[in-house]
Structures are given as structure tokens and as C-alpha cells.
Amino acid sequence: MFAGTAGELLLPIELTVVFAFEEKQEVNVTYGEYFTLEDNTIVIRVTRQKNDTCLEPEISLRILGPIGNVTEVKLNYEIPEFNFCIQNYQSYTVSLRQMNKYLLATYLDTDDFKNFERKAILFTRDGEVKGNPVILSPKMTSPMNSNVDITEHFLGINGHLFINSYNEHNHIAWTQLSQIDQSGNFRILRSGTFNENNTQATVFPTLDGSFALAYIVNSTHPTDILSQFVDPQWTAQVAFLRLKSDKFTSPFLLYQTELKLAYMALSSCINYSDKVGYGCLLQLASDGSGKNGTDMWLEISFLSAGGITNITNMQKFLNNDNRVVGITSLFYGGYLVYLSKPNGNETWSPYMEGVIYDIDRNRNSTLNFPNNVQLTFVSGILGNYSFWSLSNNTNKKSWTIVTTELPRFLSDQGYFNTKVETTYPAINDSVKIGTTNINITFTDKVKLSTNQLSIYKYDSGEVYRQFVIADSEYCKMSDDGRTVSITVLSSTFNQGGGYYYVQVEDNFVQDFLLEEPMHGISGYRWIFKPVTGLLRLNSDGTQKYKNSNGAERQKFYDELLVDLSIVTPIDISRLKHNYGFQYQTDAPEEQILLSVKILAGNPSEMTVKEVADTMDELIRHKDISPISVRPPASYLDETYGFNVYPNFWELYKLQLVGGIIGFVVVVGLYFAARRAYHPGNNLAIFQFVIIIIDFIFDVLFIKFNGKDVPSLYLPSIVILTATMGINLILASRIIVHENHTNLDFHQWFSRYGRLCSLFSVLSITDIEALQILSSRFAGLDFLSATYSDQAQNWLFWGSVCGLLLEDIPQLVIQIIYRFNVITWDIVPFIAIGSCVIVVFVKLIEKIFFAIQVCKKPRHQLPPTHYLNAEHIDTYPNYQLPQKEVVDPSDSSTVVMSETDTSTATAADEINTLQIVK
């Protein structure tokens, strides 16, 4: 292996990205196999002509990384040279295939050039050979019929199926290979032959864990006309290799025709993503030229049970375009049609055009490339749903790869499964330690099947945590048949650090009506716990950002992520942001914080922690790192680096645990008070605690977080101080009024004046604090004040004013704050929590009071007496006022009614007491 010249990743221009590469030698380069690995790496086999019949006897690759790096790799393994020569074998007999993250080279070997064996050798993308060669087929006498195909089962659960034609009838030898283990080894699980004549065969995985073999048969016809119509000349058929079976099922017919064709070919066979079942695209050529509209394209849709659901003639949607070379069904709906690009007067050329058709087969668009770009058929689709193609250059030493994003006609929430609507937890959400339930909601009604769901933890290595089989007691369906709820062990999510991901096998669920298997969710897509980090702009960057408008700030953010992805380097799709920012007020000078979320990648990529550490090092040493020469990134503060924002629970767990303990104590006090004196308003203990917490954290919020969002600072101060002033005036008015007009309150105040003064001061936080004095909590005498009807009325309307003028505005401020900051600490967290509780409780109280008032006429409402007979036992220390006779001519403020003192009871005296101004 040796490194080539690194490619340069250019910024997107009209959704187009360009890789440029220059070969070390100016030779006539051609291209063999090409494909895309799971991490969006493109692999292209480069071949060079040795002479008229042979290639250079080597496997040379170009590995194009997702960030623009290009590496030249040579397989360090000797393959017999005759595999690289055509001679009388009609084609080269060495081929390259993808197996998971590895590459598999297959070739023929012989001792005497009479008997040949098909062998395979596995190697990494670095060219390192893994293990020993494996024999894949029985011996054959001639290599000229050695057609090869291999497919990987989705998720790799059931390994790979290799097929190889081994005789003149193209009979097929098949071998199922196991999954590749962590050491890069695999083994043969089962093998056999499929002895049906065919002209072409291809294999593809099915969603129930089986493999399907689709093939074309060309029959020899009698010369009489009648037989030509009775017996089809061309047929397309399919057979299945079921799980735990050693042979294929009997084939069933996909399509047949009596037409005399030059050939019939399978373009591709797929598992549908937008509906259940499978589909194969057939090309029917009447004269073999493909010119003058003689080709016909058919899409055959079928089920695993063997039923044909639809046959669509694609040709009428293509308007009989005679330049069609191939058609590919797209994962997010629609089709990509490959056309030969006209070259002068020639209809056919080695250059390509691409046309996109939507789900309804209407022409939607063309591939988004500049007109001067010459696309070739060396092309494919990346995992991020971008189309790539090798572009031809006149300079034989250089070539380019161009990519463009494909349109999506079906929605997807990031699971690479259009049938999954949502999950809990969602992608990149945090998962609570000890979580025992996860769920998946589908777009349509489903039923549980037989395959499993697996949970992994990745932290410097993959750890298998748990699996759940769909038809077990741990999986339940919702009433509407769309949501699967999965119970997991409490020990599954029991550690911080790293991240978790869930892998759902195909056939975990089935379509409810057709009972056909449905797609699962592949690994490293349903991922929990990404890392969010903070970046700080220096003084120049802060001023530039403050003076920018909204569009300029978005552009700044976008360019910053591009810079970070290039210098780190990682795929830019792993960096996310929400364009949010926040002022850091505790810095030496006012500076702006920015937030960047790092998403998990594939195991072959840097971990989230490694990415964060790399960014931090590059920023802190930006004077010698590429950060300093890239304008947006150069504004980052090197003294701050990249600070990973810690998990909220881990950061504040002591405070939160203390809060939980405090809540338990308050609940205990409530039950103790209720047991001591049940008639009292013992819930007042909660009211008291919430009032105190709400006020304290409102003040702390203004002090420590008020300037995080400058526009909220002044309103927060005005609302708090204004309501404090109103509450103070109202509380003073109530206390003075009750002292002068309410004899019961006066008597109580004379004993507990200091306590009343304390609550008067406390009432500036919330006027309802005065209600606690009359709660009779636990039967305590000092909390048994009696308010007049007038005072109760003032307290009610004062509480309403506090709700409208302070509580609801504070809640609005907290919500606005939450949506305008990128970090959230314990103070605003508790502030918004207490605010929500206060608003909710007050609204319920007021609504309940209004309902009671509406239900009863005013004269039926229980009066509030200054003191009545019911209270005598409640106040054992209360002394009735001495009766005195007053001269009527004296303008006294106290007048006693004339009552017989010998027969009047204490209750009578109390009820006849009147206060007269």
C-alpha cells in the first residue's frame, strides 16, 4: 500500500461536490468494479492494459474517503496471471466484491489448466489480507462459463450468498458464507447446486432472512408456428433459498414472452422500500442494438409467497427514448434512468445522462451537474443519498468524481426506513440510566414476526447489551397496531459514556394485511446520546457575529462546520447545529458561545470522543493548526477550545438528589400534619415551599442568567420588582384592615405579631403567603388566623393579579429563554419548573373557585364570621371580651346590645358583637 496524491474537497456549488485526483503515471487507465462502503467510502478498481489481451496482473484500488482524501491501494496477494487475460475465456476471471467493511477478490486457480476452482481471498481496504483462500465452487473443466455474483444479506445477519456458473449450461454452484467476525474470518455454512439452464442469474437477499435467485431462461423452439406461440421463448423466474434449507425452492414464473428477442436481461432486483414485496427490472431487446426504441423495460412486482402483484411497462413512461442503458429503483421512491449521452451524430457514447422519475413515473428532473461535466457509467449512490459518477478528463493522469444529492419522494426520519415514523428514544436523544422501555411507531399497521432487536453500547469498542425476539412476551402491540413497545432490562442502559444504538432485523414486523416481511433498522442509525460541545468566539468574532444579520449568521455557522469537518477530518454529516448562540457573561469580556453537536459514526470512523478531543486540540493550538487559516474557524477562542457539554444529570445529580430528598421530607410533614389535625388545610406546606423556591430562583435567574439573552433582562427585573411592590402594599393593607376591624384577627395578632410580620414580608414574593396564616396546618394555633370576607376577597383578587402580572409573564420569559440559549444549568431548570407548578396550581384554584361561585347563589355561600360558636373549641385560650355599659350620649366606637347576662351563652355574646365605626 502506498499513498497517492490527496484529493481536494471543494465546497458545494448547486449541490455538486468534486473530488480531484492525479495519477502518478500517464497511462491509459480503465476502470473495473466499483462500489460504495457503509461509511460512504467509494472504492474503484483501476486497471491498466499490459497488452492486447491482458491487464497488468494486480488489483489496484482507489479509496475515496468521505472527506475528500484519496488513497491508492494494491492488494498484496499473488493471483494467477491467467485471470487477468481474456484469451479464449471471453472475459477476465478475476473479480472484486464488497463484504461488509471488507473486500473480497474471487479468482480461478488450477494445477493443470484442465480443472479449475473458484477461490476467494478477503482483505481490508488497506490491502491487508485476512485469512486463507476459500474454495467457493466445484471443479469446472472450462473457465469460460465462470460468471460470478455475490450478495450480502441486509445487516449481514445471515452472511453472504455466492453463486458461480460452473458448466456449459450455466448451472449454478452456490455457497453461503457466514458473517465476517471481528478478526476478519468467515466460514462456509452450506453449499449446493441449482441445475437450471439460464443465460443470466443474480441473487438478492429477502427480508425474512432467505436469499432469492432470479434468472433468465432462453428456450429452443420448434420450427412450427403453433409451438412458438404455445411455448414461450424467454422466461424470467425466481427461486428462494429458505433458512435452514439445503436447496432452492421450485422456481415460479415472473414473466414470459413468445417474442423473438435478441436477449432478455435482469437489470436489477430489489426489496421495495415504499411498499411490501420485491421487484425486478427486465430489459427486452428485439434486435440487440437498443436503437430506434427497440428495447422494452418492464418492472415485475411480486411477493415472497410467489404471487405477482403488478407488471408495469416502463417504456411508455420513458417516451420510447432509445438511449436507455439502465434503470435503478431509488430507495426514497422513484427511478434513476441511465441514458447514453449523444456524441455528435452518434446516439450511443460512453458518456451518461441521468433522468429522475418520481413514484408515479413522471419525469421529475435530471441529475444536477454542470453541462461541461462528462459523466461516465462508473457511478453509484452513497449512503447519504447522493449520486456519484466518475467524470472523464482528456488528461490521462487525472480524473474527478462528482456527486449531487438525489431528490426524495418519500419521507424518512433518519432510520433509513420509510415505514418508521418515530421511536422512543428518538435518534440522538439522551437515554436515562435504568430505562426499561423503548418503542417503535410505524406509518402503517403491522404485526409482530419472528426476528429480533438488538441493543449495543459503543465506547472504544462494541458491547452487546441485550436482544429481544419480536414474538416474545417482551414485545407488545398498541391498540392501533402501529406501535411496538419493547421491555428491556434495567441493566441494559446502566452506564454513561459512549453511546447506545439499537439494530432491528428485517422481518421483526410484518405487513398486517399481506403478512410480508418489512425492513428493519440497520446499525448506527438509531443512536442515543450524541455529544454537544461549546465553542467560544474571540473578541473579533463576537463583534462580527453581533453585527451580522440572520442570513449572515447562518452562513457563518454553515462555513464554520465545513471548516471543522475538513480540519478534523470527519464527514460533515456528523456535525449538526441549530444556529443558536448565547452570551457568556462570566467571561473577562462579553463573548458569544456557539453550539456544535457531534453525531456518532460507523465503527471504522473516529468515535465521538475522539472527534471532540481532536477539535479541542486544534482550536487550543490554532496558531500552528489549520484552524488559523480558515476564516470562520479562525475566530474561535483558543483559550476555550471545544468544551463538551456534560450530561445534565451527571453535572447536577447531587443538587437533584437533594431536591428529591427535600420533597420526600415535605411529603412526610404533610402526612404528619394530616394525622395530627385532619380538618386543617395541610396542603399549605406545599404552597409555602413552592412560593419560597419560586421567588429564590427567580432572583437567582436574574442574577446569574438574566443577561444570557439580553432582551429578557430588563423585563425580568421590571416584572419581579413591580409585583413585589404591589404585593407589599396589598399585604400591608390587609394586615392593617384586619387589625382594626376584625376582633378575632386582632386577638390572634396580639399573640403572634412577629410571625405575622414575617409573613407580611414573605408575601412580597406572593400574596398567597398570607393564606398560610389561616391554614390551621396540623392544628397549630399560630397558623389559625381568621380573615374577614373583605380580606379574603382582596387575597383572591391579589392572587389573580399576581398570576396575570408575574407568574404567567415569568413563565413566558423562561420559555423564550429556553429556546434562545444553547446551554441550560440548574437555575433556569428549577425556575421554569417552579413557575409551571405555580401557574398550574393557581389556575386550578381559580377555576374551582369560579365553578363554586357559579353553582351557588350568593346568599347560600357560607359566610365568613369574625368569630362564631364553632371556633370556641379551636381557641381554648381565647378570652371573651368583658361586657361593658356605655353611656348612649358618649360617641363610643363600641356598643353592646342589651342582653340578659344571666341567660346569655358565650356563643350568644359572640354572635351579637358588632363593630361600629
C-alpha positions, 0 to 999 in steps of 0.5 A: 500500500502506498499513498497517492496524491490527496484529493481536494474537497471543494465546497458545494456549488448547486449541490455538486461536490468534486473530488480531484485526483492525479495519477502518478503515471500517464497511462491509459487507465480503465476502470473495473468494479466499483462500489460504495462502503457503509461509511460512504467510502467509494472504492474503484478498481483501476486497471491498466492494459499490459497488452492486447489481451491482458491487464497488468496482473494486480488489483489496484484500488482507489479509496475515496474517503468521505472527506475528500482524501484519496488513497491508492491501494494494491492488494498484496496477494499473488493471483494467477496471471491467467485471470487477468487475460481474456484469451479464449475465456471471453472475459477476465476471471478475476473479480472484486466484491464488497463484504461488509467493511471488507473486500473480497477478490474471487479468482480461478486457480488450477494445477493443470489448466484442465480443472479449475476452482473458484477461490476467494481471498478477503482483505481490508481496504488497506490491502491487508489480507485476512485469512486463507483462500476459500474454495467457493465452487466445484471443479469446472473443466472450462473457465469460460462459463465462470460468471460470478455474483455475490450478495450480502444479506441486509445487516449481514445477519445471515452472511453472504450468498455466492453463486458461480456458473460452473458448466456449459449450461450455466448451472449454478454452484452456490455457497453461503458464507457466514458473517465476517467476525471481528478478526476478519474470518468467515466460514462456509455454512452450506453449499449446493447446486441449482441445475437450471439452464439460464443465460443470466442469474443474480441473487438478492437477499429477502427480508425474512432472512432467505436469499432469492435467485432470479434468472433468465431462461432462453428456450429452443423452439420448434420450427412450427408456428403453433409451438412458438406461440404455445411455448414461450421463448424467454422466461424470467423466474425466481427461486428462494433459498429458505433458512435452514434449507439445503436447496432452492425452492421450485422456481415460479414464473415472473414473466414470459414472452413468445417474442423473438428477442435478441436477449432478455436481461435482469437489470436489477432486483430489489426489496421495495422500500415504499411498499411490501414485496420485491421487484425486478427490472427486465430489459427486452431487446428485439434486435440487440442494438437498443436503437430506434426504441427497440428495447422494452423495460418492464418492472415485475412486482411480486411477493415472497409467497410467489404471487405477482402483484403488478407488471408495469411497462416502463417504456411508455413512461420513458417516451420510447427514448432509445438511449436507455442503458439502465434503470435503478429503483431509488430507495426514497421512491422513484427511478434513476434512468441511465441514458447514453449521452449523444456524441455528435451524430452518434446516439450511443457514447460512453458518456451518461445522462441521468433522468429522475422519475418520481413514484408515479413515473413522471419525469421529475428532473435530471441529475444536477451537474454542470453541462461541461461535466462528462459523466461516465457509467462508473457511478453509484449512490452513497449512503447519504443519498447522493449520486456519484459518477466518475467524470472523464478528463482528456488528461490521462493522469487525472480524473474527478468524481462528482456527486449531487444529492438525489431528490426524495419522494418519500419521507424518512426520519433518519432510520433509513426506513420509510415505514418508521415514523418515530421511536422512543428514544428518538435518534440522538436523544439522551437515554436515562440510566435504568430505562426499561422501555423503548418503542417503535411507531410505524406509518402503517399497521403491522404485526409482530414476526419472528426476528429480533432487536438488538441493543449495543453500547459503543465506547472504544469498542462494541458491547452487546447489551441485550436482544429481544425476539419480536414474538416474545412476551417482551414485545407488545402491540398498541391498540392501533397496531402501529406501535411496538413497545419493547421491555428491556432490562434495567441493566441494559442502559446502566452506564454513561459514556459512549453511546447506545444504538439499537439494530432491528432485523428485517422481518421483526414486523410484518405487513398486517394485511399481506403478512410480508416481511418489512425492513428493519433498522440497520446499525448506527442509525438509531443512536442515543446520546450524541455529544454537544460541545461549546465553542467560544468566539474571540473578541473579533468574532463576537463583534462580527457575529453581533453585527451580522444579520440572520442570513449572515449568521447562518452562513457563518455557522454553515462555513464554520462546520465545513471548516471543522469537518475538513480540519478534523477530518470527519464527514460533515454529516456528523456535525449538526447545529441549530444556529443558536448562540448565547452570551457568556457573561462570566467571561473577562469580556462579553463573548458569544458561545456557539453550539456544535453537536457531534453525531456518532459514526460507523465503527471504522470512523473516529468515535465521538470522543475522539472527534471532540478531543481532536477539535479541542486540540486544534482550536487550543493550538490554532496558531500552528493548526489549520484552524488559523487559516480558515476564516470562520474557524479562525475566530474561535477562542483558543483559550476555550477550545471545544468544551463538551457539554456534560450530561445534565444529570451527571453535572447536577445529580447531587443538587437533584438528589437533594431536591428529591430528598427535600420533597420526600421530607415535605411529603412526610410533614404533610402526612404528619400534619394530616394525622395530627389535625385532619380538618386543617388545610395541610396542603399549605406546606406545599404552597409555602415551599413552592412560593419560597423556591419560586421567588429564590430562583427567580432572583437567582435567574436574574442574577446569574442568567438574566443577561444570557439573552439580553432582551429578557433582562430588563423585563425580568427585573421590571416584572419581579420588582413591580409585583413585589411592590404591589404585593407589599402594599396589598399585604400591608393593607390587609394586615392593617384592615384586619387589625382594626376591624376584625376582633378575632384577627386582632386577638390572634395578632396580639399573640403572634405579631412577629410571625405575622410580620414575617409573613407580611414580608414573605408575601412580597414574593406572593400574596398567597403567603398570607393564606398560610396564616389561616391554614390551621396546618396540623392544628397549630394555633399560630397558623389559625388566623381568621380573615374577614370576607373583605380580606379574603376577597382582596387575597383572591383578587391579589392572587389573580393579579399576581398570576396575570402580572408575574407568574404567567409573564415569568413563565413566558420569559423562561420559555423564550429563554429556553429556546434562545440559549444553547446551554441550560444549568440548574437555575433556569431548570428549577425556575421554569419548573417552579413557575409551571407548578405555580401557574398550574396550581393557581389556575386550578384554584381559580377555576374551582373557585369560579365553578363554586361561585357559579353553582351557588347563589350568593346568599347560600355561600357560607359566610365568613364570621369574625368569630362564631360558636364553632371556633370556641373549641379551636381557641381554648385560650381565647378570652371573651371580651368583658361586657361593658355599659356605655353611656348612649350620649358618649360617641363610643366606637363600641356598643353592646346590645342589651342582653340578659347576662344571666341567660346569655351563652358565650356563643350568644355574646359572640354572635351579637358583637358588632363593630361600629365605626 
